[in-house]
Amino acid sequence: MNESNEQGEPKKSDSKSSDARQVYRDLAPYLTLGFQLAAAVIVFFLIGWWLDTRYDTSPWFKLVGLLLGSVGGMVKFFRSVSMLNKQDHS
């Protein structure tokens, strides 16, 4: 229930909370980008670690996994940012 003042306008506290929710809604896609990048690096590093322990090739698969995760994560990061910017400007 939205409370109104005598002129039928919503209370200022309602509009402030609504504005804050809108800001969070607009920022949410950007806030997830860091998690996506970190997840790509960690997952590929862990795959490399597993391969190194399995084939006793330390540290080569870890380094390859770290490199692949970093490059793949950055590519995904920049593509996502580019797509989000296009949506914002449309």
N, C-alpha and C positions, 0 to 999 in steps of 0.2 A: 504494500500500500504506500503510495507516494502521498506525503502530506503536502498541502498547499498553503500559501499565505492567503491573505484576504483577496488579492488580485487574481488568484488562480494559478500563480506561478509556482513551480516546484521550489522547495527549500534550497538554500545555497549549499547545504551539506550534501544533499542528494546530487546536485550537479557536480560538485567537487569529486565525490566518489565515482560518479559516472565518468568524469574526465580521466581520473586515475586508472580506471578499468580499461578505458580506450587506449591510454598510453601503453599499458602492459600488453594489451592485445596487439598493438602495432609493433612492439619491441620483441615479442615472443619468438618470431622466426629468427631474428638476429641473435638472440641469447642462446639458441640451440647450436649455432654454428661452431662455437668453441668446443662443445661436447662432441660434436661429430668429428672434428679434426683430431681431438685427443683419442677418441675411440678408434679411429682408423690407425693411428700410430701404434697404440697399445695392442690392438688385435694382431696386426702384422708382425710386431715385435715378438709377441707370444707364440705365434706360428713359427717364426724363425728360431726361437728358443727351443720349442718342441722338436723341430727338425735337427737342431744342433745336438740335443741330448740323444736323439734316436740314432743319428749317423756319426756322432762324435766328430763334428766338424767345427766346433766352437772357434771363433765367434762369427764365422762367415754367414750363416743363415740369419743370425740375429741382425747383422749389419744390413743384409739384403732386405730383411723384413722391415727394419727401421727406415731404410731408404724408400722402399715401396709404399709403406704407410704414410710417410711424410709427403711424398710426391702426390700420391693418390688423394690424401686428405686435403692438400692445398688445392689441387685441381677441383675437387668437390666444393671446397670452401669458396673459391673464386666464381665458380659457376652459380652457386647458390646466391652469393651476393649480387652477381650480375642480374640474375632472374628477379630477385627481390627489388632491386633498384628499378628494373623495367616495370614491375607491377606498381611501384610507388609513383612513377612518373606518368602512368597511363591514366 
